[in-house]
């Protein structure tokens, strides 16, 4: 039985996959499939369902410009509302017919003789695609620290990205390990329902006021009936966030003023001097991700919340241990310890020309031309690949900025009897040399340990500049940076 064939295989059904699929439709390309490893489509906002899960980018900016939602209920949307938005957009653009769930791609193999990609699914099924777009996102492989005793730990333990609704935490003693973006949402959401909450903090984060509120009925009516109000609101939100890039990449010294505001925010939420000192970072804001919350610090000051400023060193039966000898018996443990960013396409194996694996091409530092293309991997394009992440603005803007370049490359690959489209070694190397030079001067390399950096202190995650600059540079494809060859001599 021959393998099913498709012109474009999109791996992932979150915002990136949706944007590419809609872009293909607008270009008259209907022969595509969206593959998702999960049992339901929707990406990270489908998978992450932990209590308090919400977005730290304003709602009207964390949505497609071509599919506005005038009815956002809050300035910052909660997970269920974002999930409902992606489901609505998917339905409105007729994407359900193209989506295949429970379809994890284990291997993508370039076949030189036929000029196509062979995708092997976890089910054993094989799919052949002329072009492949990976839209898997970075935040999808949870990281759980390996500590002695984890295998015999008796209470239930799970990662925040794999939330268990079957475990009742009411009147229980619960440990949360980590103080990153998920933890600062989880801690306030759980503190009022558990008997005791123990927060293990390895490194404190800078947490600034979120200033969230509900939109009034009048505001929502205005957004719906007068689109110019919605567009103006989005415009203001964008530039309010974009100006922050000055402190991240142009004048990091500005972060000293941000640190002053951060210490004031801590003092407003916590009266106890010792606890204030415990949660005050010793590095400049921005070196690690700046977090937003209106209730995190007041929650840490609650009588039933304890902060232990150490990493977990071992688990012993039902006890969580630290190196200094702190031991706490718990009824449940939640790892809020982030995601594995060492291989942005893992666990999928990608093999390009001459058996060249993406893992080998990247070595210990993922890199790509505008985060989208890597030499030796023709007709394979990435959404939100290396160095396209942000510390100051909306990833939806970046997704909409990179999609046109990816779509132009796909169109070129499918034109006529087909082509191979592959970024050149020289173009990708020159792009990344400039990128790393700019990263070296940015705030993220100012001396802290963060998930942005690898073990050698290099940053494969963030875009070191303004989002409007990324948008400007990706408006048109510089075809001189690509090798384009016809497939006429092959079985195209």
N, C-alpha and C positions, 0 to 999 in steps of 0.2 A: 504494500500500500504506500503510495507516494505521499510525501509530506505536504501539508497545506502551505500555500504560498500567499504572500501579501506584499504590497508595495512598501508599506511603512509599518514597522512594529514599534509602538511606544510602550516603554516599560515603566509603569507607574501611573496612577490615576488621581494624584493630588493636583494642586494648582498648576504645576508645570505640565503634567500630562494633558490636563484639560486645555490649557492655553495652546499647546501644539496641535491638539486634535481640532480645535475650533479654527486655528490658522490654516490647517490643511483643507478643511471644508471651504473656507473663504477663497482658497486658491483652486477650488474645483477638484481636489484630490479626495476621493471617497474610499479608496482601497487601503484602509488602515485598521489596525487593531490596537486596543489598549489592554495591556496585560497587568494584572495585579496579583501579588502573592497572597493577599488576604482574602477572607471570605466575603468582604464587602469593599466596594470602591470608596475612594475619598482621601487616601494618603494619611498624613500624620494626624489630621483632625478627625479621622475615623478611628484611628488606633488609640490615641491618647484620650482616655476618659477619666482620669483621676479627679478626685474632688478638687474644685477650685480651678480646673484647667481653663485657661483663657489666653487671649493674645495680648502682647505688650506693644502692639502697633495699633493706632486708632482704627476703628472699624471701617470708616469711609476710605481709608488708605489701604486697608488690608482686604481689598476686593478689586476685581477687574474694572478697568476704566470703561470697557465695552459692555459690561454687565453690572451696572450700578444697583445698589440696594438702598432705596431711600428709607427703609423701615428698620434699620439697625436700632436696637433698643437701648444700647449703651455706647458711650464713647469708646470703650474697649470691650470687644465681643467675647462672650463665653464660648466654650467649645461646642455645645449643642447648636448654637446659632450659626457658627462658621460651618459646621458640618451640614446644616440645613441649607446654607447658601450654596455650597459646592454641589449638593444634590440637586438643587433647583437649576443651577446653571447647566449641569450635566443633562438634565431632562429637557430644558428649553432648547438646547442645541442638538438634541437628538443623538447623544453620544452613547446611550445605553446599548444600542444595537451593536456597537463596536467594542464593548467592554467584556473582557473575560476575567473573572475572579478565580481564586484558587489556582492561579497559573504562574507559579514562581519560576522565573528563568534561572536555571542553574549554570548554563554555559551559553555564551555567544561566540561562535566560531566563524571567522571569515574564510570563505571558500574562493580561492584565487581563480580556479578553473572556470567557475560559473559567475563570479563577481557578485556574490550575495552572502548573506549572513545566515548561518544555521543556528537556530535557537533550540536548545534542549530544555524542556520543562521538567519540573520535579516529578510530574506524573509519568515521565518517559516519552511523552509526545514530542515530536519534532516539528518545528515551524520554520519555514524559509522566508526571509525578508530581504527585499532589495536594499532597504535602508533601515537603520535602527536609531531611535532616539531614546536615550536613557533619561528618565524623569523620576528617579528613585528618591531623590532628596538625601540630605546628609543626616537627618535625625531619624534614623530607622533601625539601627543596630544597637540596642541597649548595652551599656557597659556595667557589669557587676564585678566589683573587686574580688579577687581571689584571696581569701583569708583562711587561716587554719581553723578547722572545726565547722566550716560551712556545710559540709556534707552530712554532719550529724546534728545540726541545729534543729531543735524540736519545734519551736513555734513556726507558724507560716511566715515565709519571707518572699518578697517579690519586688520587681522593679516598678517604678512609678508608671513607665510606659506599657506595662503589662498588668493593668489594674485588675484586682480580684474583687468583684462585687459579692462573691460568695462568703467572704469573711466579715463577720460583724465585729466592728472595732469599738462598739459602745461599751463604755466603762472598762476599757482595757488599757494596759500600759503599752505604748507603741513607741518604737524607735524609728526615727527618720535619719538616714545617713546622707549627708549632702546639704549644701545651702546655696544651690544654684537656682536657675529660673523655675524649675518644677517645684523645688522645695519651698520657695517663698510663697507659692500659691497653695501648696498642700498644707503647710504648717497652720495658717489661719483657718483653713477649711476643716481641719481635723481637731484642733485644740478644744473646741467647744463640745465635741462629742465623745472624747476619750477621757479616761480617768487621769492619765498622765501621758505627756508627750515629751520624749527625750530627743533632742536635736544634736546630732554629731556634726560639728563644724571643723573641717580641716583648715580652711582659709575663709575668713569673712568676705562678704561681697558688699560693694557699695549699693545701697538701696535708696532710690529717690522716690518722692511722692508720685503716685500714678495719676491722681486727680480724676478718678473715674466718676461718672455720674450717669444717670438715665437721661436719654433725650426726652424732651417734653413732647406731648402730642402735637403741639403747634409746630415744633421744629420738624417732626417727621412729616406732617402734612405739607410743610413748606418744601422739604426735600422732594416730595412726591409730585407736587403740583407746579413747582417752579424749579425746573432742573438747573437753572443758573445758580440757585442757592446751593444746591448739592455740589456743583462743580467748583464754586468759589470756596466752599468749605473744604473740599478735598485739596484744592490749590493751597490754601492756607496751612493745612496740616502738613502737606508735603514740604513746604519751605521752612516751616517751624522745625521739622526734623532734619532737613537737609543742612541747615546752617550749623548743626552740631558737628558736621564733618570737619569744620575748621579746627575744633579742639582735638579731634582724633588724628588728623593727618597733616594739618598745616601749622598749627600753633599749639602743641601739646601742653605748653605752660598754662594755657587757659584752664586746664583741669585742676589747677590749684584752687581756683575759685569754686569749682564744682565740689572739691573735697570739703571746702568750708560749708557749703550748703548741705552736703551729705552728713557732716558731723552735727549740724543743726537739726537735721531730720531725725538722727539717732536720739539726740537730747529731747526732742519733742515726744518721742514714743517711749523712751525708757528713762525712768527716774533713777534707778540704781546705778551708781557710778561704776562699780565693778563689772556689771553686765554691759554697760556702755563701752567700756574699754575692751571687753572680750569681742564685741561685734564690730569694732572700728578697724577697718583695713589699714595696713601699713604701706600701701602702695597707692599710686595715683588712680583716680577713677578712669575707667576706660581700658586700663591694662588688662583687666578681666571685664567681662560683660557687665555693664551697668544694668541693674534690675529695677523694676518699677513695682511698688506696692504701697497701698495706703494703710495696711493693717499688719504688716509683718513685724515691725518692731514692737508695737503694743502687744502683739500676741506673745512674743518672747518674754515680755514682762509679766505674763499671767502666772498665777500661783501654781498651776498644774503643768507648767512648761519648764524644762531644764535644758540649758545649753552646755554641752561638753565640748570644749575647744580642742579636740583631738580626733585623729583618725581612728577608725575601728581597727584593732590589731588582731583580734581573734574572736571566735564564737565558741561558747562552751555550754552545751546543753541548751538551756533557755536564757543564757547570760551573754551580754555584749561586753567585750573587754577592750580596754585601750592600753597602750604601752606603759602609761604611768601607774597602772593598777586600778583604774576606775572600772567597776563592775556593776552592771545594771541588769536585773532580771526583767524580761519583757514578754508580752503576750503575742507580739507581732513585730516584724522588722520590714521597713520599706527602704529600698535602695533608690535614692533620688540622685544618681551618680552619672547621669548624662549618657552620651552615645559614643560609639567607636567611630572616629573620623580618620583612622589611619589608612583605610581603603574605602573610598567613597562609593564604590560599586559593590562591595562585599555584601553577601557571600557569593554573588555571581562571579564566575570566571569569564573573562573576556580575552579572546585570543585573536590577534590580527595577522598581518602579513608574516609569512615565513615562521609561523608558530610563535610569534612574539606576543607574550602575555602582557596585559595592561599592568599587572602587579610588578612585572620586571621593568616595564617602561617607566613606571613611577618610582620604583625603588622605595626609599623611605620618605619621599616627598611628592605627593600628587601635584601634577601641574598640567596645564592645558592652555591653548590659545583662546583667550577670553573665556576660559572655563568651559569651552564647548568642543574643541577638537584636539586630537593628539596624533602626531605622525605615526604611520604604519597601521592606522585603523581607519581605512577608507569607508565612507558612507556610514560612519557611526558618529553621532553627535550627542552631546550631553547638555542637559538643562541643569542649572545650578551646580555646575562642576566646580573644580578647584578655584579658590580665590574669587568667588562670586557672592560670598556671604557678606552680611552687613552688621555693623554694630550701632547704626544710627538711624536707619530708615526702613522702608517696607520692602520685603523680598518680592512682593507681588509686582512692584515697579520694576525690579530687576528681571523678573520672569518675563514681563511684557517687553522689556528692552532686548533681551537675548533671543526671544522667540523668532523675530524676523530674520536674523542671521541664520539660525538653525533651519528655518523653513526655506530660505533661499537656497541653502546648500542641498536640502532634500529635493527641491524642485529641479535643481541642476542635475542631480544624480538620476532623476527619473525622466528627464527630458529625452525625447526621441527614443532610440533603442537602448538608452541608459548610459551612464557615465560613472566613473569612480571619482569621488571628490575627497581630497586628502590634504590637510594642511602640511606645508613643507617643514622640514626640520629647522631650517634657518629662521623662518617666520615665528615658529613657536618658541624657539630658543631666545630670539631677540625680544619677543613680547615678555617672556618670563624674567629675563635679565632686568628689564626696566621695572617690572612688577616688584621683584625682590628688593631692588634698590629703594623704591618708594616705601616698601614695608619696613625697611630697616630704620627709617626715620620717624615712623608713626608711633603712637602711644602704646600699641600692643607689645612692643619690644622693650618697654621701659623697666622691666625687672621683676615681673611677677610670673607665677606659674599659672597657666590657664589652658582651657580646652582649645583655644585658638592655636596654640603652639605645639610643635612636636618635641621630641626629646632633645633635639639640638637647638631648640629655640627658634625654629623657622615656622612661618605662618602659611599653611596651605589652604586656609579657610576664607579669609576676608579680602574684600576689594579695598585697596588702599587709596581711596579717593572719593570723589563726588559721584552720586548715582547719575546725575545729568550728564557727566562726562562719559560714563559707561554707555548711556543711551546714545549720546552723540557719536561715539566711536563704533557702535554696532548698527547704525542706521543702514549702512551699505556694506556689502561684502567686498573686501579688497582681494579680488581674484588673483592678483599677483602673489598673494600669500598661500595660494592653493595650487595643487597639481590636479588638473582635471583631464581625464583620459576617457575616450569612448569605449563602450563595451561591445563594439560591433564584431570583434573577433571571438567573442565568447557566446555562450548560450545565455543570452540576456533575456 
